[in-house]
Amino acid sequence: MPQHQHPSWVYILQCNDGSYYTGCTTNLEERVYQHQTGLYSGYTSKRRPIKLIWFEEFRDVHEAIDIERQIKGWSRKKKEALMREDFELLEELSKSSKIRKRKTENT
């Protein structure tokens, strides 16, 4: 089995200031511990305590990395729709603003 094909997770943390942090790891429990204790320096280290609010497992670390990058570029509303598993809203938010505006004007 190739090395990159082992369980990996994409996760979203909520920081104490209400912001979200999206990450990717091959050991979810350890990574959350690192964020919570400040061992993982960076964005979350100054926004503790953190809370794990969403995660998804992937078999391929490369797929997990791609999804992490995609989610990092999303709006807060889109991330919240994902966390609520509101896929209808997620699809609507994924449409370009021009298409949404045109759809609104035609109804």
C-alpha positions as CSV (number, residue, x, y, z in Angstrom):
1,M,0.0,0.0,0.0
2,P,1.5,3.4,-1.0
3,Q,2.5,5.6,2.0
4,H,-0.1,8.3,1.2
5,Q,-3.0,5.9,1.5
6,H,-3.7,5.9,5.2
7,P,-6.4,7.6,7.2
8,S,-6.3,11.4,7.1
9,W,-8.7,13.9,8.4
10,V,-9.8,17.4,7.5
11,Y,-11.1,19.2,10.5
12,I,-12.6,22.6,11.6
13,L,-11.9,24.1,15.0
14,Q,-13.8,26.9,16.6
15,C,-11.4,29.2,18.4
16,N,-12.3,31.2,21.6
17,D,-12.8,34.4,19.5
18,G,-15.4,32.6,17.4
19,S,-13.2,32.2,14.3
20,Y,-12.7,29.0,12.5
21,Y,-9.5,27.1,11.7
22,T,-9.4,24.4,9.1
23,G,-6.6,21.9,9.1
24,C,-5.6,18.4,7.9
25,T,-3.8,15.6,9.8
26,T,-3.1,11.9,9.8
27,N,-3.7,11.8,13.6
28,L,-6.8,13.8,14.6
29,E,-6.6,13.2,18.3
30,E,-3.0,14.2,18.6
31,R,-3.5,17.3,16.4
32,V,-6.4,18.5,18.4
33,Y,-4.3,18.0,21.6
34,Q,-1.5,20.0,20.0
35,H,-3.9,22.9,19.1
36,Q,-5.5,22.8,22.5
37,T,-2.3,22.9,24.5
38,G,-0.5,25.5,22.2
39,L,2.1,23.0,21.0
40,Y,0.9,23.7,17.5
41,S,2.1,27.2,17.0
42,G,0.3,29.6,14.7
43,Y,-3.2,30.8,14.3
44,T,-4.8,28.7,17.1
45,S,-2.1,29.1,19.7
46,K,-3.3,32.6,20.6
47,R,-7.0,31.7,20.3
48,R,-7.4,28.9,22.9
49,P,-9.3,27.1,24.1
50,I,-10.4,25.6,20.8
51,K,-13.2,23.2,20.1
52,L,-13.3,20.5,17.4
53,I,-16.6,21.1,15.6
54,W,-16.4,19.2,12.4
55,F,-14.2,16.5,10.8
56,E,-14.2,14.1,7.9
57,E,-12.0,11.1,7.3
58,F,-10.3,10.4,4.0
59,R,-8.3,7.3,2.8
60,D,-5.8,9.3,0.8
61,V,-3.8,12.1,2.4
62,H,-3.6,14.0,-0.9
63,E,-7.4,14.1,-1.2
64,A,-7.6,15.4,2.4
65,I,-5.1,18.1,1.6
66,D,-7.0,19.2,-1.5
67,I,-10.3,19.4,0.5
68,E,-8.6,21.3,3.3
69,R,-7.3,23.9,0.8
70,Q,-10.8,24.1,-0.8
71,I,-12.5,24.7,2.6
72,K,-9.9,27.2,3.7
73,G,-11.1,29.4,0.7
74,W,-14.7,29.2,1.7
75,S,-16.8,31.9,3.4
76,R,-17.9,31.5,7.0
77,K,-21.5,30.8,5.8
78,K,-20.3,28.0,3.6
79,K,-18.2,26.4,6.4
80,E,-21.2,26.6,8.7
81,A,-23.5,25.0,6.1
82,L,-21.0,22.1,5.8
83,M,-20.8,21.7,9.5
84,R,-24.6,21.5,9.7
85,E,-24.6,19.2,6.7
86,D,-27.0,21.6,4.9
87,F,-25.9,20.5,1.5
88,E,-28.7,22.4,-0.3
89,L,-27.5,25.7,1.2
90,L,-23.9,24.7,0.5
91,E,-24.7,24.1,-3.2
92,E,-26.5,27.5,-3.3
93,L,-23.5,29.3,-1.7
94,S,-21.2,27.6,-4.2
95,K,-22.8,29.2,-7.2
96,S,-21.3,32.4,-8.3
97,S,-22.7,35.7,-7.1
98,K,-23.7,36.6,-10.6
99,I,-25.8,33.5,-11.0
100,R,-27.4,34.0,-7.5
101,K,-28.2,37.6,-8.4
102,R,-29.7,36.7,-11.8
103,K,-31.8,33.9,-10.1
104,T,-33.1,36.4,-7.5
105,E,-34.0,39.0,-10.2
106,N,-36.0,36.4,-12.3
107,T,-38.2,35.2,-9.4
